Amino acid sequence: MEILAEHVNYVMQELPPHVTLVAVTKTRPVELLEEAYSLGLRDFGENRVQEMCDKQPLLPADVRWHQIGHLQTNKVKYIAPFVHLIHSVDSLKLLAEINRQAAKNERVIDVLLQVYIAREESKFGLDDDEVIELLNNHETAAMQNIRICGLMGMATFTDNDLVVRNEFASLKKLFEKLRNGFFSGHEEFRWLSMGMSGDYHIAIEEGSNMVRIGTALFGER
Ligand SMILES: *Cc1c(COP(=O)(O)O)cnc(C)c1O
């Protein structure tokens, strides 16, 4: 508990006030989430639907649950009743299903579009053109039960800070382009989710306002 408090305080002190900390709790036992909660953390990130659904009823109702990992369309229904923000929307099909399940639950679900910025091969994430295409799609425009609230991206896993910095800068550039263009006047489009334990300092310098941190808070998984 004391060690966790030290880590939480350390990370919190480093974050500028405009940056939201999502504590990444995947693979961690419920007891640890309870400790984190008692230290004041309210935003928890999970990457597996089953795990989030197991933990959610065991924690206080004011926890904000963030889906940060790849989300399969057929799993949306399980998190739709309670999820706070889905960071990993990477297709029209997924967005449509989130909209459908949100409507069933009579709510509006906030989402981020996941953008592919890393050099590494990855199956997940949209490129800049696909983001524009998705936004301009008439089906997207008709969705009443989702709100697109920003972008999420993951940089290449490398010691080369310049590579990481450039990737984050490219995402920030797209974010600003959309904020001043497509989403101009839409206050809800305001989250740029980038930065993990190894690269959140760079991410914040490059304009992140939401970091997803696991290891730096809770130790190695
Ligand atoms: C696991 C994970 C994180 C946190 O990683 P750490 O290195 O432990 O901080 C952040 N974002 C996503 C999408 C993850 O899957």
The ligand as a Tripos MOL2 file, in Angstrom:
@<TRIPOS>MOLECULE
LIG
   15    15     1     0     0
SMALL
NO_CHARGES

@<TRIPOS>ATOM
      1 C1         -0.9220   -2.2740  -21.2300 C.3       1 LIG1
      2 C2         -1.2910   -1.0320  -21.9200 C.ar      1 LIG1
      3 C3         -0.8830    0.2260  -21.4350 C.ar      1 LIG1
      4 C4         -0.0200    0.4080  -20.2030 C.3       1 LIG1
      5 O1          1.2730   -0.0720  -20.3900 O.3       1 LIG1
      6 P1          2.4180    0.1970  -19.2830 P.3       1 LIG1
      7 O2          3.6760    0.0760  -20.0450 O.co2     1 LIG1
      8 O3          2.2560   -0.8890  -18.2520 O.co2     1 LIG1
      9 O4          2.2160    1.5400  -18.6970 O.co2     1 LIG1
     10 C5         -1.3070    1.3560  -22.1210 C.ar      1 LIG1
     11 N1         -2.0740    1.2680  -23.2230 N.ar      1 LIG1
     12 C6         -2.4850    0.0890  -23.7200 C.ar      1 LIG1
     13 C7         -3.3320    0.0790  -24.9480 C.3       1 LIG1
     14 C8         -2.1070   -1.1020  -23.0990 C.ar      1 LIG1
     15 O5         -2.5140   -2.2660  -23.6110 O.3       1 LIG1
@<TRIPOS>BOND
     1     1     2 1
     2     2     3 ar
     3     2    14 ar
     4     3     4 1
     5     3    10 ar
     6     4     5 1
     7     5     6 1
     8     6     7 2
     9     6     8 1
    10     6     9 1
    11    10    11 ar
    12    11    12 ar
    13    12    13 1
    14    12    14 ar
    15    14    15 1
@<TRIPOS>SUBSTRUCTURE
     1 LIG1         1 GROUP 0 **** ****
